[in-house]
Structures are given as structure tokens and as C-alpha cells.
């Protein structure tokens, strides 16, 4: 069994690594290749290009990188059409993968897209691209297959692999031990995101908020997971914005930080869902370049940005987006969680129900769906 895969960015690599565990369990001699990152490589994936090559932030960055991205996509498509794997699986990265999937499908290869784009939140017109690109879509959320099937797109709800990977009861004490934190410490996790531009736009706000929180509560401890390779960008920001707050930079270790913390200030995206699965109170934030923000806010269909709020259908946690994402507001909302134990307990119950709903043994369900598509039942 041979499969081609493309995962974009760290979140795609995480999903890809979890998916490959299920695929290799079913097909021990499986060979996989394409674009991915270290978690996929750890499962035996042959990375022709690393996933970082696909990482872009906003439309301006995408336009600057367009010639390089088109060249990679063309070369990858040429190679896959020559080698003829049983199927191609595009993991997220829709702007890159849909064009590639369409070409491969026209060339006679089976194509599967893993992660339905958030057409229910914005850019609903992409459903036409999905129909052209994918023979089948593997959906993370339970309401997505019916939406796709109304447009003639076969789809399967497979749950979210993070819900399988993250324990139902977070290992708080063990995580604190690994991070050198005491049981009685009040701990705030700062998660600005994994892209370079997220470090530029979001990290300074979180770091400055930490300084304000420390001023209000001198005993607070702060941890900030940093994607390997981005630490040189973060360290100058600490000196510039921390205002005396001692922030421990972690080498990745976002799950340890979320398991250990009492509250997190987190960028909207996969990390916010991870925080919910760890049952943690949070303040969701995001900040874009002005032009990107103007376009996004016009296209949004829902009042929520963060996945925890979208999946719950209400503002169960605060969101501070764009101009509202000031250090003062972030600090205020973060401290409010620390002062309200009943609110935290109610949120934990809500997130526990969410976790059970998304915990579907994703690797097994996805593998079964892929086997049906390639006729290898």
C-alpha cells in the first residue's frame, strides 16, 4: 500500500502523525510520502519537502510566496502522477491541496481530503472546489458530513484525533512535575501560535498581558510553548514587553503547558480546541494585519472565531479579536477566570461533554473510510 500525503503547518503535521498511526496499524508495510513534518516522519513518512515550506500567513504573505508554492505543487503533482499511489490524502491546507487534488483526480488518482474547510464559518463558496477536488472528505466535526452531502460530496465524520490523543482527565500533577512547577503555583500558559507572523502579531500582546497579570498577582507563573526554530523571534519580545514577568519558554511542549496551567491566553485555532480538550479556562485572541482583517470580517458567517465557542454554539469563553486584543483586556479576562471557581467548574463540565463527543477513535474510522475509497477493504 502506497499513499501520498500533504500536511501544511504544525497543526497539519500533528493530524498527519496521528492518522499515520492508524494507517500503519492496518497496513504494516505502508509506504507514505509527500509533504509533512517531524510527527509524520516519526511514523515512517518520507518527507520530500518539509511542511514549513507551505506555511503562509494572510494574503500578502501568500502572494509573495506564490511562485515558490506553485513550483512545489507542480513538482509534487508530477511525481505523484508518475508513482501512482493508491490514493492521495490532503491534510488541511486547502488553498494548496485543492488544486493538487483536482489535478491528481483528473489524472485518475483517488483523492481524500482530511479536515473539512470551515465553509460553515466563512468562504462557503469553497464547497465547489471541494466537489472538484475530493472523492471523499474526512470530517472532524459531527455536523459537517450532512452539509457536504447536500452538495453531493461523500463525507465521513471521524471525530477529532486530538480528542483521542488527549486524556479525558488531564495529567496536571505529572505535567507540573515535568515543567518544574509546584502543585500550589498559579500558572498561566501563553500560546501565541506556531506561525512566524503569529509571533509578530500576537506574542507581544500576550507577553505584555503577562506583565500586567504579574503586577496584579506577583506569584503567578508563566509558561510559553515555542515552536522549535521560532525562539530567536520570541526572546527579544520578552525583553521588550514582559515588564518583569518571568516567562519560561518551553521547547514545544504545548500539551504539558495546557495540562499544567490554571488558565491560558491562546490564539484562535487548533490550540484553542486543545485547551478545551484539556478542560482549561481560556481567553481566545487573534490579531491580523489590517488588510487581512478587513477581508475576513466581511466574510464571516458566525459571531464566534474560536472552535470551543463554535462547537458549543455560544460564548463559553471570552474572545478578544483584533482591536479588542489589548494587553489590558487579555490580563483582565485571564485574571477573572482565576477568581471564579464555580465558572471554571461549569466550563470543565461543558468541555468534558465536548471531548466525549469528538472522541471517536479517529485513526480507526479514518482508516476504514480510506480503505473503502481505495477498495482495499
C-alpha positions in Angstrom: 0.0 0.0 0.0 1.4 3.4 -1.0 -0.2 6.7 -0.2 0.7 10.3 -1.0 0.1 12.9 1.7 0.5 16.7 2.1 0.2 18.4 5.5 0.6 22.1 5.9 2.0 23.7 9.1 2.4 22.3 12.6 -1.3 21.5 13.1 -1.5 19.5 9.9 1.7 17.6 10.8 0.0 16.8 14.2 -3.1 15.4 12.5 -1.0 13.6 9.9 1.1 11.9 12.6 -2.0 10.7 14.4 -3.6 9.5 11.1 -0.4 7.6 10.1 -0.6 5.6 13.4 -3.9 4.1 12.3 -2.9 3.6 8.7 0.3 1.7 9.6 -1.5 -0.4 12.2 -3.8 -1.6 9.3 -1.1 -1.8 6.7 2.2 -2.6 8.4 4.1 -2.3 5.1 2.6 1.0 4.2 4.7 3.5 2.3 3.8 7.2 2.5 5.5 10.2 1.0 4.9 13.9 0.1 5.0 17.0 2.4 4.9 16.7 6.1 6.7 17.4 9.4 8.5 15.7 12.2 5.5 13.9 13.7 4.7 12.3 10.4 8.4 11.5 9.8 8.4 9.7 13.2 5.7 7.4 11.7 7.9 6.5 8.7 6.8 9.2 6.4 9.1 10.2 3.6 9.1 14.0 3.5 10.0 15.2 0.0 9.5 18.7 1.4 9.0 19.8 5.0 5.6 21.2 5.9 7.2 24.5 6.9 7.6 25.3 3.2 3.8 25.7 3.0 3.4 28.0 6.0 2.0 31.4 5.0 0.1 34.0 7.0 -2.5 36.0 5.2 -2.9 37.1 1.6 0.1 39.4 1.4 2.5 36.7 2.5 0.7 34.2 0.2 1.2 36.5 -2.8 4.9 36.9 -2.1 5.4 33.1 -1.8 3.1 32.2 -4.7 5.7 31.3 -7.3 7.6 29.0 -4.9 4.3 27.3 -3.7 3.1 26.8 -7.3 6.5 25.3 -8.2 6.4 22.9 -5.3 2.8 21.9 -6.1 3.7 21.3 -9.8 6.7 19.2 -9.0 4.9 17.2 -6.3 2.0 16.5 -8.7 4.3 15.4 -11.4 6.0 12.9 -9.1 2.7 11.5 -7.7 1.3 11.0 -11.2 4.4 9.1 -12.1 4.5 6.9 -9.0 0.7 6.3 -8.9 0.0 5.7 -5.2 -3.3 4.0 -4.2 -4.7 7.4 -3.1 -3.7 10.9 -2.2 -4.7 12.4 1.2 -4.6 16.2 1.6 -4.5 17.1 5.2 -6.0 20.6 5.7 -4.0 23.3 3.7 -7.0 23.7 1.4 -5.5 26.5 -0.7 -2.6 24.3 -1.6 -4.2 20.9 -1.6 -7.4 21.5 -3.6 -5.6 22.5 -6.7 -3.3 19.5 -6.3 -6.1 17.1 -5.6 -8.1 18.3 -8.6 -5.1 17.6 -10.9 -4.5 14.2 -9.4 -8.1 13.3 -9.6 -8.2 14.3 -13.2 -5.2 12.1 -13.7 -7.0 9.1 -12.3 -5.9 9.0 -8.7 -8.3 8.7 -5.8 -8.2 11.8 -3.6 -9.2 12.2 0.0 -9.3 15.5 1.9 -8.8 15.2 5.7 -10.4 18.2 7.6 -13.4 19.9 6.0 -12.6 23.6 5.5 -14.7 25.8 7.7 -17.3 26.5 5.0 -19.8 26.8 7.8 -17.9 29.8 9.2 -16.7 31.7 6.1 -15.9 31.3 2.4 -18.8 28.9 1.8 -18.1 29.1 -2.0 -15.2 26.7 -1.4 -17.7 23.9 -1.5 -17.4 23.9 -5.3 -13.7 23.4 -5.1 -14.1 20.5 -2.6 -16.5 18.8 -5.1 -14.0 19.0 -7.9 -11.0 18.1 -5.7 -12.0 15.2 -3.4 -13.5 11.8 -3.8 -14.2 11.7 -0.1 -13.8 14.1 2.8 -12.9 13.1 6.4 -14.7 15.4 8.8 -13.6 16.3 12.3 -16.9 17.7 13.5 -20.3 15.9 13.5 -22.3 18.5 11.6 -20.0 18.6 8.6 -20.9 15.4 6.6 -24.6 16.4 6.2 -23.5 19.8 4.9 -21.2 18.3 2.3 -23.6 15.6 1.3 -26.2 18.3 0.4 -23.7 19.4 -2.2 -23.1 15.8 -3.5 -19.7 15.3 -1.7 -19.2 12.0 0.1 -18.0 12.5 3.6 -17.5 10.7 6.9 -17.4 12.0 10.5 -14.3 10.5 12.0 -14.0 12.6 15.2 -11.0 14.7 16.1 -7.7 12.8 16.6 -6.8 15.2 19.3 -9.8 14.0 21.3 -8.3 10.5 21.2 -4.7 11.6 22.0 -5.6 13.9 24.9 -6.7 12.0 28.0 -10.2 12.7 29.4 -8.6 13.6 32.7 -5.7 15.9 32.2 -2.4 14.8 33.9 -2.0 18.0 35.8 0.4 16.8 38.5 2.7 14.9 36.1 2.8 17.9 33.7 3.7 20.2 36.6 6.5 17.9 37.7 8.0 17.8 34.2 7.9 21.6 33.9 9.3 22.2 37.3 6.1 23.8 38.7 4.8 23.3 42.2 1.4 22.0 42.9 0.4 25.2 44.6 1.6 27.5 41.8 -1.0 29.6 39.9 0.1 29.0 36.3 -0.8 30.9 33.1 0.0 29.4 29.7 0.7 31.8 26.8 0.1 30.2 23.4 0.5 32.8 20.6 0.5 30.3 17.7 3.0 28.4 15.6 3.4 30.7 12.6 6.1 33.4 12.3 3.6 36.1 11.7 1.5 35.0 14.7 4.6 35.5 16.9 4.9 39.0 15.4 1.2 40.0 15.8 0.0 38.0 18.9 3.0 37.2 21.1 3.8 40.8 22.1 0.2 41.2 23.3 0.3 38.0 25.4 3.7 38.9 26.9 2.5 42.4 27.8 -0.6 40.9 29.3 1.5 38.6 31.4 3.4 41.6 32.8 0.1 43.2 33.8 -1.1 40.0 35.4 2.1 39.6 37.3 1.8 43.2 38.6 -1.7 42.3 39.9 -0.6 38.9 41.3 3.2 38.8 41.8 3.1 35.0 42.5 1.8 34.0 39.1 4.0 31.6 37.0 4.0 31.9 33.2 5.0 29.3 30.6 5.1 29.8 26.8 5.5 26.9 24.4 7.5 27.9 21.4 7.8 26.0 18.1 11.4 24.9 17.5 13.1 27.5 15.3 11.0 30.5 16.4 12.7 31.0 19.8 15.0 33.7 18.3 11.9 35.7 17.4 10.4 35.4 20.9 13.3 36.1 23.1 13.6 39.8 22.1 9.9 40.2 22.7 10.3 39.1 26.3 12.9 41.8 26.9 10.7 44.4 25.2 7.2 43.6 26.6 7.3 41.4 29.7 7.7 44.2 32.2 9.5 42.0 34.7 7.2 38.9 34.4 9.3 35.7 34.4 8.1 33.7 31.4 9.5 30.3 30.9 9.9 29.4 27.3 9.2 25.8 26.5 10.6 23.8 23.6 7.3 22.9 22.1 5.5 21.1 25.0 2.2 22.8 24.4 0.3 19.8 25.8 2.4 19.9 29.0 1.7 23.6 29.3 -2.1 23.1 28.9 -2.2 20.2 31.3 -0.3 22.1 33.9 -1.9 25.6 33.7 -4.8 27.1 35.5 -5.8 29.4 32.6 -4.4 30.0 29.1 -4.3 33.0 26.8 -4.4 31.3 23.5 -4.5 32.2 19.8 -7.6 31.1 17.9 -7.1 27.9 16.0 -6.2 24.3 16.9 -4.6 25.3 20.1 -7.9 26.7 21.4 -9.5 23.3 20.8 -6.6 21.6 22.5 -7.2 23.9 25.5 -10.8 22.9 25.6 -9.9 19.2 25.5 -7.6 19.8 28.4 -10.7 21.4 30.1 -8.9 24.7 30.7 -10.4 28.1 31.2 -9.1 30.3 28.4 -9.1 33.7 26.7 -9.1 33.3 22.9 -7.4 36.0 20.9 -6.2 36.8 17.4 -4.7 39.7 15.5 -4.2 40.0 11.8 -2.6 42.6 9.5 -5.2 45.3 8.8 -5.9 44.3 5.2 -6.4 40.6 6.1 -8.7 41.5 9.0 -10.9 43.7 6.7 -11.4 40.8 4.3 -12.0 38.2 7.0 -14.6 40.1 9.0 -16.7 40.7 5.9 -16.8 37.0 5.0 -17.5 35.6 8.5 -20.9 33.9 8.9 -20.9 33.4 12.7 -20.3 35.6 15.7 -17.6 33.2 17.1 -14.0 32.8 16.0 -12.7 30.2 18.5 -13.5 26.5 17.9 -14.7 25.9 21.6 -17.3 28.6 21.1 -18.3 27.5 17.6 -18.7 23.9 18.8 -20.7 24.9 21.9 -22.8 27.4 19.9 -22.2 30.3 22.4 -19.5 32.3 24.0 -18.5 29.9 26.7 -15.1 31.6 26.8 -14.2 35.2 26.0 -12.8 36.2 22.6 -10.6 39.2 22.1 -10.1 39.7 18.4 -8.2 42.4 16.5 -8.6 45.8 18.2 -10.1 44.2 21.3 -6.9 42.2 21.8 -5.2 44.7 24.1 -2.9 43.5 26.8 -5.1 45.2 29.4 -8.2 43.3 28.2 -6.3 40.0 28.0 -5.0 40.4 31.5 -8.4 41.4 32.9 -10.2 38.4 31.4 -7.4 36.0 32.4 -7.5 37.1 36.0 -11.3 36.9 36.0 -11.0 33.1 35.5 -8.6 32.8 38.5 -11.2 34.5 40.7 -14.2 32.4 39.7 -14.0 28.7 40.7 -17.7 27.9 40.0 -17.4 29.4 36.5 -14.3 27.2 35.9 -16.1 24.1 37.2 -19.1 24.7 34.9 -16.8 25.2 31.9 -15.0 22.0 32.7 -18.2 20.0 32.6 -19.1 21.6 29.2 -15.7 20.8 27.8 -15.9 17.2 29.1 -19.1 16.6 27.1 -17.4 18.2 24.1 -14.4 15.9 24.5 -16.6 12.7 24.6 -18.5 13.8 21.5 -15.3 14.3 19.5 -13.6 11.1 20.8 -14.4 8.6 18.0 -11.2 6.6 17.5 -10.4 8.8 14.6 -7.4 6.8 13.3 -9.6 3.7 13.0 -12.6 5.4 11.5 -10.4 7.4 9.0 -8.6 4.2 8.0 -11.8 2.4 7.4 -13.1 5.2 5.2 -9.8 5.4 3.3 -9.9 1.6 2.8 -13.4 2.0 1.3 -12.2 4.7 -1.1 -9.2 2.7 -2.4 -11.1 -0.6 -2.5 -8.7 -2.3 0.0 -11.4 -3.5 2.4 
